[in-house]
Amino acid sequence: MPVTSARTLGAAELRQLIVAGSELALLDPRETGVFNKGHLLFAVNLPLSRLELRIDDLVPRLDVPVILCAGAGDDVLVQLGAERLSRFGYTDISYLEGGVGAWADAGFEVFSGVNVPSKAFGEFIEEADGTPHIPAAELKAMQDGGDNLIVLDSRPMAEFRRISIPGGIDVPGAELVYRVHDLAPDPATTVVVNCAGRTRSIIGAQSLINAGIPNRVVALENGTMGWHLAGLELDHGRESSFSSITDTGAARAQAAGQEVARRFDVPEVSKQTLADWQGDTSRTTYLLDVRDPAEYTAGHQAGARSAPGGQLVQATDEYVGVRGARLVLTDNDGVRATMTASWLIQMGWADVYVLSGGLEATGLETGPRRARIRGLEDCRPESITPAELAAMMEQGDAVVVDLANSLHYNKGHIAGAWFAIRSRMPENLDNLPAAPMLVLTSKHGLLPRLAAAEAEASGREVRVLEGGTDAWVDAGLPVDAGFINMADEPEDRWYKPYDLEEGDRNAMKEYLSWEVDLVGQIERDGTAGFRRFPE
């Protein structure tokens, strides 16, 4: 079926646009589990199911060229995506004719996995810079022998809390150079950086090396997965983290940041220039605060989005949807912004800047930022309370449709609820029991408001649960867990090897091999634009 509301692009024409470097948003509207199986290198996965929730942050300028790309048989999905974007005011919409299949037929590379540019970049850096690493067994022997060492985990606290290396301290990516001088003041201390797999271990270790700290620095080979594969025990539930930075630590971090800025030619931009850029309707400018999220919440530059530096490098496509855009990074004193910018520059981003002047005492915004949700103001479905729903379910008069992601659904959902993927409604609702009313829910109850009209196309009466599943749980009503009552396969997300089964050794090995193999695939693709800098 032709996509009537968008222009067509051939594979060769699209590749030329990517290489040219001008602004474009290459969006793949498939569910993440499907996207994971094969996509273009710089495609940003924005599932149609959640398009309204993320499009404003990912693609803030309405007249930027938007190119949709999906599978060869996904014309309906692309059509719906194009229509929805057009309704929200986007004016320049195209799609790749023939999708990923046509791209492959043209002889171009198709990538599996998620956050591929960032993952491939980590492997590129290890090869280009010779980032030293240490096997898990060797680290364990050093720990058992009482060696002078410290293990710094470069992941966010939520990941660290779940699984960590015994004795490790959580110091997420951009915090490493900022905090290391207080954590390892003795130059004789060996600093070991780890993550779950490889990328953040490599980038974190190389950050410290680039910053010139005198310590021996190594990446833990294959991170917590490597530790598990070596037959070693992981810790669970720990929250060991860094303390407030000292004056001495801050001064040393500043010096290190200045040297990194010199080596990688990291430019600064004034607040006045930033204001001018934000008023320029011909370009896209992102203002990203790379500090720890708690610091962001306490006070941040007006209009800035929280994008912790380590995660921004690890998963750039989850924060920035427009290739060729301007990226302005901000923090309190420039160190973390400079370290993050140095990596984005090496990744091939041409317009990356650090906002000069830090944070002023006045004019700051506080609290978490509330993203604009497109189309929400037009969605006013009827609602039902948890108590009312419980009574209807007991009588068999209502069936619950849970639109949360399948990982959350698996961990806990309303007893008797059915899992369904929004982008596949209303056809998938035929798999549900024949109760007269459908009640839509999700964790917070936001997505059901957007999806109610699509569910009504099934011909049944539709309500949304007030407060979502959280309200049901708070009311003490029954919950269940597991992949039961599935109207769809759990293809809405890509499952990491440790998401469902920590002991899935084969999945871990396959994942680690996939990361290593990305270097060769990136070379064959030829569009990455990764940069090497002299020491």
C-alpha positions as CSV (number, residue, x, y, z in Angstrom):
1,M,0.0,0.0,0.0
2,P,1.5,3.4,-0.9
3,V,2.1,5.9,1.9
4,T,0.0,8.7,0.6
5,S,0.9,11.5,3.0
6,A,4.7,11.3,2.5
7,R,7.2,11.4,-0.4
8,T,9.3,8.4,-1.3
9,L,13.1,8.2,-1.2
10,G,15.3,5.5,-2.7
11,A,18.1,3.8,-0.8
12,A,20.9,5.5,-2.7
13,E,19.2,8.9,-2.3
14,L,18.8,8.4,1.5
15,R,22.4,7.4,1.9
16,Q,23.6,10.6,0.1
17,L,21.5,12.6,2.6
18,I,23.1,10.8,5.5
19,V,26.6,11.4,4.2
20,A,25.9,15.0,3.4
21,G,25.5,15.8,7.1
22,S,22.6,18.2,6.9
23,E,19.9,18.0,9.5
24,L,17.5,15.0,9.2
25,A,15.5,12.8,11.5
26,L,15.6,9.2,10.4
27,L,12.9,7.5,12.4
28,D,11.9,3.8,12.6
29,P,8.4,3.4,13.9
30,R,8.5,-0.3,14.5
31,E,8.4,-1.8,18.0
32,T,11.9,-2.0,19.6
33,G,12.0,-5.9,19.5
34,V,11.4,-5.8,15.8
35,F,13.7,-2.9,15.2
36,N,16.4,-4.8,17.0
37,K,16.4,-7.5,14.3
38,G,17.5,-5.2,11.5
39,H,17.7,-1.5,10.9
40,L,19.8,1.4,9.4
41,L,22.8,2.5,11.4
42,F,21.5,6.0,12.2
43,A,17.8,5.1,12.5
44,V,16.3,6.3,15.7
45,N,13.7,3.9,17.1
46,L,10.5,5.7,17.9
47,P,7.7,3.1,18.1
48,L,4.4,4.3,16.8
49,S,2.9,3.1,20.1
50,R,4.8,5.8,22.0
51,L,5.3,8.4,19.3
52,E,3.4,11.2,21.1
53,L,5.4,10.7,24.3
54,R,8.8,11.3,22.7
55,I,8.6,13.1,19.4
56,D,8.7,16.6,20.9
57,D,12.0,15.9,22.7
58,L,13.6,13.9,19.9
59,V,12.5,16.1,17.0
60,P,11.7,19.6,18.3
61,R,11.7,21.5,15.0
62,L,8.6,21.0,13.0
63,D,10.1,21.7,9.5
64,V,13.2,19.4,9.9
65,P,13.3,16.7,7.2
66,V,11.8,13.5,8.7
67,I,12.4,10.2,7.0
68,L,10.5,7.1,8.1
69,C,12.0,3.7,7.6
70,A,10.6,0.3,8.6
71,G,10.3,-3.2,7.2
72,A,9.3,-4.0,3.6
73,G,5.8,-5.0,4.7
74,D,5.2,-2.1,7.1
75,D,3.4,0.3,4.8
76,V,0.5,0.7,7.2
77,L,2.8,1.4,10.1
78,V,4.7,4.1,8.1
79,Q,1.4,5.5,6.8
80,L,0.0,5.9,10.3
81,G,3.3,7.4,11.5
82,A,3.3,9.9,8.6
83,E,-0.3,10.9,9.2
84,R,0.3,11.4,13.0
85,L,3.4,13.5,12.4
86,S,1.6,15.6,9.8
87,R,-1.3,16.1,12.3
88,F,1.3,17.4,14.9
89,G,2.6,19.9,12.4
90,Y,5.6,18.3,10.9
91,T,5.9,19.6,7.3
92,D,8.7,17.7,5.6
93,I,8.0,13.9,5.7
94,S,9.4,11.2,3.5
95,Y,9.9,7.5,3.7
96,L,12.3,4.9,2.5
97,E,10.6,3.0,-0.3
98,G,10.9,-0.7,0.3
99,G,12.2,-0.1,3.8
100,V,15.1,-2.0,5.3
101,G,14.9,-4.7,2.6
102,A,15.4,-2.2,-0.2
103,W,18.4,-0.8,1.8
104,A,20.0,-4.2,2.0
105,D,19.2,-5.0,-1.7
106,A,21.1,-1.8,-2.6
107,G,24.2,-3.4,-1.0
108,F,24.1,-1.2,2.2
109,E,24.7,-2.5,5.7
110,V,21.8,-3.5,8.0
111,F,22.5,-3.5,11.7
112,S,20.9,-5.5,14.6
113,G,20.7,-4.4,18.2
114,V,19.9,-1.1,19.8
115,N,22.0,2.1,20.4
116,V,24.3,0.8,17.6
117,P,26.2,4.0,16.8
118,S,27.3,4.3,20.4
119,K,28.1,0.6,20.9
120,A,30.2,0.6,17.7
121,F,31.9,3.7,18.8
122,G,33.1,2.1,22.0
123,E,34.6,-0.8,20.0
124,F,36.2,1.8,17.7
125,I,37.8,3.6,20.6
126,E,39.2,0.4,22.2
127,E,40.8,-0.4,18.9
128,A,42.0,3.1,18.0
129,D,43.3,4.0,21.5
130,G,44.3,0.6,22.8
131,T,42.2,1.0,25.9
132,P,43.7,-1.5,28.4
133,H,41.5,-4.1,30.0
134,I,41.6,-6.7,32.7
135,P,39.9,-10.1,32.8
136,A,37.5,-10.8,35.6
137,A,39.7,-13.6,37.0
138,E,42.7,-11.3,37.3
139,L,40.7,-8.6,39.0
140,K,39.3,-11.2,41.5
141,A,42.8,-12.3,42.2
142,M,43.9,-8.7,42.8
143,Q,41.0,-8.2,45.2
144,D,41.7,-11.4,47.1
145,G,45.4,-10.4,47.3
146,G,44.6,-7.1,48.9
147,D,46.0,-5.0,46.0
148,N,45.6,-1.3,46.1
149,L,42.6,-0.8,43.7
150,I,39.2,0.6,43.3
151,V,36.3,-0.5,41.1
152,L,34.2,2.2,39.6
153,D,30.9,1.2,38.0
154,S,30.0,3.7,35.2
155,R,26.3,2.8,35.0
156,P,23.3,4.7,36.5
157,M,22.4,3.7,40.0
158,A,19.3,1.7,39.0
159,E,21.5,-0.7,37.0
160,F,24.2,-0.8,39.7
161,R,21.6,-1.6,42.4
162,R,20.5,-4.6,40.4
163,I,23.9,-6.2,39.9
164,S,27.4,-5.0,40.7
165,I,30.9,-6.2,41.1
166,P,31.7,-6.8,44.8
167,G,33.4,-3.8,46.3
168,G,32.4,-1.5,43.4
169,I,31.3,2.1,43.7
170,D,28.7,3.6,41.4
171,V,30.2,6.5,39.4
172,P,28.2,7.0,36.2
173,G,30.2,7.9,33.1
174,A,30.5,11.7,33.1
175,E,31.1,11.7,36.8
176,L,34.3,9.7,36.5
177,V,36.8,12.4,35.7
178,Y,34.9,14.8,38.0
179,R,35.0,12.4,41.0
180,V,38.1,10.2,40.6
181,H,40.5,12.6,42.3
182,D,38.6,12.2,45.6
183,L,37.9,8.5,45.1
184,A,41.5,7.5,44.2
185,P,43.8,10.3,45.5
186,D,46.7,7.9,45.7
187,P,48.4,7.6,42.2
188,A,49.4,4.0,43.1
189,T,45.7,2.9,43.2
190,T,44.7,0.9,40.2
191,V,41.4,2.2,38.8
192,V,39.1,-0.4,37.3
193,V,36.1,0.8,35.3
194,N,33.2,-1.6,34.6
195,C,29.7,-1.6,33.2
196,A,27.3,-4.4,32.2
197,G,29.1,-5.2,29.0
198,R,31.8,-3.3,27.1
199,T,30.9,0.2,25.9
200,R,30.7,2.2,29.1
201,S,33.7,0.3,30.6
202,I,35.8,1.3,27.5
203,I,34.6,4.9,27.3
204,G,34.9,5.3,31.1
205,A,38.4,4.0,31.3
206,Q,39.5,6.0,28.3
207,S,38.0,9.1,29.8
208,L,40.3,8.8,32.8
209,I,43.3,8.1,30.5
210,N,42.4,11.1,28.3
211,A,42.1,13.3,31.4
212,G,45.7,12.4,32.3
213,I,45.2,10.9,35.8
214,P,48.4,9.4,37.0
215,N,46.9,6.1,38.1
216,R,46.9,2.8,36.2
217,V,43.4,2.6,34.5
218,V,41.9,-0.5,33.1
219,A,38.4,-1.5,31.8
220,L,36.9,-4.7,33.2
221,E,36.7,-7.0,30.2
222,N,33.1,-7.6,29.4
223,G,31.8,-6.0,32.6
224,T,29.4,-7.7,34.9
225,M,28.6,-10.2,32.2
226,G,32.3,-11.1,32.0
227,W,32.4,-11.5,35.8
228,H,29.3,-13.8,35.7
229,L,30.7,-15.8,32.8
230,A,33.9,-16.4,34.8
231,G,31.8,-18.1,37.4
232,L,32.1,-15.3,40.0
233,E,29.4,-14.0,42.3
234,L,27.7,-10.6,41.7
235,D,26.3,-8.4,44.4
236,H,22.7,-7.3,44.4
237,G,20.9,-4.3,46.0
238,R,24.0,-2.3,46.9
239,E,23.9,1.6,46.7
240,S,27.5,2.5,47.3
241,S,28.2,5.8,45.5
242,F,30.4,9.0,45.6
243,S,30.3,11.7,48.2
244,S,30.3,15.5,47.7
245,I,33.3,16.7,45.7
246,T,36.0,18.4,47.7
247,D,37.7,21.7,46.7
248,T,40.9,19.8,45.9
249,G,39.0,17.3,43.8
250,A,37.1,20.0,41.9
251,A,40.4,21.9,41.1
252,R,42.0,18.8,39.8
253,A,39.0,17.9,37.7
254,Q,39.0,21.4,36.3
255,A,42.6,21.1,35.2
256,A,41.9,17.7,33.6
257,G,38.9,19.1,31.8
258,Q,40.9,22.0,30.4
259,E,43.4,19.6,29.0
260,V,40.7,17.4,27.4
261,A,39.1,20.6,25.9
262,R,42.5,21.5,24.3
263,R,43.2,18.1,22.9
264,F,39.8,17.5,21.4
265,D,39.1,21.2,20.4
266,V,35.9,21.4,22.5
267,P,34.3,24.9,21.8
268,E,32.4,27.0,24.3
269,V,29.3,29.1,23.6
270,S,27.9,32.0,25.5
271,K,24.4,32.2,26.9
272,Q,23.6,35.0,24.5
273,T,24.7,32.9,21.5
274,L,22.7,30.0,22.9
275,A,19.6,32.3,23.1
276,D,20.2,33.4,19.5
277,W,20.4,29.8,18.4
278,Q,17.3,28.9,20.2
279,G,15.5,31.6,18.3
280,D,16.9,30.4,14.9
281,T,14.1,28.5,13.3
282,S,16.3,27.1,10.5
283,R,18.4,24.9,12.8
284,T,17.7,22.4,15.6
285,T,19.5,23.2,19.0
286,Y,19.4,20.8,21.9
287,L,20.3,22.0,25.4
288,L,21.3,19.0,27.5
289,D,22.3,19.0,31.2
290,V,24.9,16.2,31.6
291,R,25.0,16.2,35.4
292,D,23.7,13.6,37.8
293,P,19.8,13.6,37.6
294,A,19.5,14.6,41.3
295,E,21.6,17.7,40.6
296,Y,19.4,18.5,37.6
297,T,16.3,18.3,39.7
298,A,17.7,20.6,42.3
299,G,18.3,23.4,39.7
300,H,19.1,23.6,36.0
301,Q,19.3,26.0,33.1
302,A,15.9,27.0,31.9
303,G,14.8,24.8,29.0
304,A,17.6,22.2,29.5
305,R,16.8,18.5,29.4
306,S,18.4,16.0,31.7
307,A,20.9,13.8,29.7
308,P,23.5,12.3,32.1
309,G,26.8,12.4,30.1
310,G,27.6,8.7,30.3
311,Q,24.2,7.7,29.1
312,L,24.2,10.4,26.4
313,V,27.4,8.9,24.9
314,Q,26.1,5.3,25.5
315,A,22.7,5.9,23.9
316,T,22.8,9.2,21.9
317,D,19.8,8.2,19.8
318,E,17.6,8.1,22.9
319,Y,18.2,11.8,23.5
320,V,18.8,13.3,20.1
321,G,16.6,12.5,17.1
322,V,18.1,14.9,14.5
323,R,21.4,14.1,12.9
324,G,23.4,17.3,12.1
325,A,21.7,19.3,14.9
326,R,23.5,21.6,17.3
327,L,24.2,20.1,20.8
328,V,24.9,22.5,23.7
329,L,25.9,20.7,26.9
330,T,25.7,22.3,30.3
331,D,26.7,21.6,33.9
332,N,27.8,23.6,36.9
333,D,31.5,24.2,36.1
334,G,32.2,22.7,32.6
335,V,34.1,19.5,33.5
336,R,31.4,17.0,32.8
337,A,30.1,18.9,29.8
338,T,33.6,19.0,28.4
339,M,34.2,15.3,28.9
340,T,30.9,14.4,27.3
341,A,31.4,16.9,24.4
342,S,34.9,15.4,23.7
343,W,33.2,12.0,23.1
344,L,30.4,13.3,20.9
345,I,33.0,15.2,18.8
346,Q,34.9,11.9,18.3
347,M,31.6,10.2,17.4
348,G,31.4,12.6,14.5
349,W,29.0,15.2,15.8
350,A,30.1,18.4,14.1
351,D,28.3,21.1,16.2
352,V,28.9,20.3,19.9
353,Y,29.4,23.0,22.4
354,V,29.9,23.6,26.1
355,L,27.8,26.4,27.6
356,S,30.1,28.8,29.3
357,G,29.5,30.4,32.7
358,G,28.1,27.4,34.5
359,L,24.9,27.8,36.5
360,E,23.8,31.2,37.8
361,A,22.2,31.6,41.2
362,T,19.0,33.0,39.8
363,G,16.7,32.0,36.9
364,L,17.1,28.3,37.4
365,E,14.3,25.8,36.9
366,T,13.8,23.1,39.6
367,G,12.2,19.7,39.6
368,P,11.9,17.1,36.9
369,R,11.1,18.4,33.4
370,R,7.7,17.6,32.0
371,A,7.9,16.7,28.4
372,R,5.3,17.9,26.0
373,I,3.0,15.1,24.9
374,R,1.6,15.7,21.5
375,G,-2.1,15.2,21.0
376,L,-2.9,14.6,24.6
377,E,-5.1,17.6,24.9
378,D,-7.5,16.1,22.3
379,C,-7.8,12.8,24.2
380,R,-10.6,12.8,26.8
381,P,-11.8,9.2,27.2
382,E,-14.1,8.2,30.0
383,S,-12.4,6.8,33.1
384,I,-13.1,4.2,35.8
385,T,-11.7,3.9,39.3
386,P,-9.8,0.9,40.6
387,A,-12.7,-0.1,42.9
388,E,-15.2,0.2,40.0
389,L,-13.0,-1.9,37.8
390,A,-12.5,-4.6,40.4
391,A,-16.3,-4.9,40.8
392,M,-16.8,-5.2,37.0
393,M,-14.1,-7.7,36.6
394,E,-15.6,-9.9,39.3
395,Q,-18.9,-9.9,37.3
396,G,-17.1,-10.6,34.0
397,D,-18.2,-7.3,32.6
398,A,-14.7,-5.9,31.9
399,V,-11.4,-7.0,30.6
400,V,-8.2,-5.1,31.3
401,V,-5.7,-4.3,28.5
402,D,-2.3,-3.4,29.8
403,L,-0.3,-1.2,27.4
404,A,2.8,-1.0,29.6
405,N,6.0,-2.3,28.1
406,S,6.3,-6.1,28.4
407,L,9.2,-5.9,30.9
408,H,7.0,-4.0,33.3
409,Y,4.1,-6.3,32.6
410,N,6.1,-9.4,33.3
411,K,7.2,-8.0,36.6
412,G,3.7,-7.1,37.8
413,H,0.3,-6.3,36.4
414,I,-3.4,-6.3,37.4
415,A,-4.5,-9.9,38.0
416,G,-6.4,-11.0,35.0
417,A,-5.1,-8.3,32.7
418,W,-4.0,-8.9,29.1
419,F,-0.8,-7.5,27.6
420,A,-1.3,-5.8,24.2
421,I,0.9,-3.5,22.0
422,R,-0.9,-0.3,21.1
423,S,0.4,-0.1,17.5
424,R,-1.3,-3.4,16.8
425,M,-4.8,-2.4,18.0
426,P,-7.6,-3.0,17.3
427,E,-6.8,-6.3,15.5
428,N,-5.0,-7.8,18.6
429,L,-8.0,-7.1,20.8
430,D,-9.8,-10.0,19.0
431,N,-7.6,-12.3,21.2
432,L,-9.3,-11.1,24.4
433,P,-12.3,-12.5,26.2
434,A,-15.6,-11.2,25.0
435,A,-16.4,-8.9,27.9
436,P,-18.5,-5.8,26.9
437,M,-16.0,-3.3,28.2
438,L,-12.3,-2.8,27.6
439,V,-10.4,-1.0,30.4
440,L,-7.0,0.3,29.3
441,T,-4.1,0.7,31.7
442,S,-0.4,1.3,32.0
443,K,1.9,2.1,34.8
444,H,0.8,5.7,35.2
445,G,-2.3,5.7,33.0
446,L,-1.0,8.2,30.4
447,L,-0.7,5.9,27.3
448,P,-4.3,4.6,27.6
449,R,-5.6,8.1,27.1
450,L,-3.8,8.3,23.8
451,A,-4.8,4.8,22.7
452,A,-8.5,4.9,23.7
453,A,-9.8,5.9,20.2
454,E,-7.9,3.0,18.6
455,A,-9.3,0.5,21.1
456,E,-12.8,1.9,20.4
457,A,-12.4,0.7,16.7
458,S,-12.8,-2.8,18.1
459,G,-16.5,-2.0,18.6
460,R,-16.4,-2.4,22.4
461,E,-17.0,0.2,25.1
462,V,-13.7,1.6,26.3
463,R,-12.6,3.2,29.6
464,V,-9.2,4.1,31.0
465,L,-8.1,3.3,34.5
466,E,-7.7,6.4,36.7
467,G,-4.1,6.6,37.9
468,G,-3.2,3.5,35.9
469,T,-1.8,0.3,37.4
470,D,0.0,2.3,40.2
471,A,-3.4,3.4,41.5
472,W,-4.6,-0.3,41.4
473,V,-1.6,-1.4,43.4
474,D,-1.9,1.5,45.9
475,A,-5.5,0.4,46.5
476,G,-4.3,-3.0,47.6
477,L,-6.0,-4.9,44.8
478,P,-4.7,-8.2,43.4
479,V,-1.7,-8.3,41.0
480,D,0.0,-11.0,39.1
481,A,3.3,-11.5,37.3
482,G,4.7,-13.3,34.3
483,F,4.1,-13.4,30.5
484,I,0.5,-14.6,30.8
485,N,-2.6,-13.5,28.9
486,M,-0.6,-12.2,26.0
487,A,-2.5,-10.6,23.1
488,D,0.8,-10.0,21.4
489,E,4.3,-11.4,21.5
490,P,6.6,-9.2,23.7
491,E,8.2,-7.6,20.7
492,D,7.8,-4.1,22.1
493,R,11.3,-4.0,23.6
494,W,14.8,-5.6,23.1
495,Y,15.6,-7.8,26.1
496,K,19.2,-7.5,27.4
497,P,20.8,-10.8,28.4
498,Y,20.2,-10.0,32.1
499,D,16.7,-8.6,31.8
500,L,14.9,-11.8,32.3
501,E,17.5,-14.4,33.3
502,E,20.7,-13.4,34.9
503,G,22.1,-16.8,34.2
504,D,21.5,-16.9,30.4
505,R,25.2,-17.5,29.6
506,N,24.6,-18.1,25.9
507,A,22.8,-14.8,25.5
508,M,25.6,-13.0,27.2
509,K,28.2,-14.6,25.0
510,E,26.2,-13.7,21.8
511,Y,25.7,-10.1,23.0
512,L,29.4,-9.6,23.7
513,S,30.4,-11.1,20.4
514,W,27.9,-8.8,18.6
515,E,29.5,-5.8,20.2
516,V,33.0,-6.8,19.1
517,D,31.9,-7.5,15.6
518,L,30.4,-4.0,15.1
519,V,33.8,-2.6,14.2
520,G,34.0,-4.5,10.9
521,Q,30.4,-3.8,10.1
522,I,30.9,0.0,10.7
523,E,33.9,-0.1,8.3
524,R,31.8,-1.7,5.6
525,D,29.0,0.8,6.1
526,G,31.2,3.8,5.7
527,T,28.9,6.4,7.1
528,A,29.7,6.5,10.8
529,G,32.2,9.4,10.7
530,F,34.1,8.4,13.8
531,R,37.2,10.6,14.3
532,R,40.7,9.9,15.6
533,F,42.6,12.6,17.5
534,P,46.4,12.7,18.0
535,E,47.6,12.4,21.6
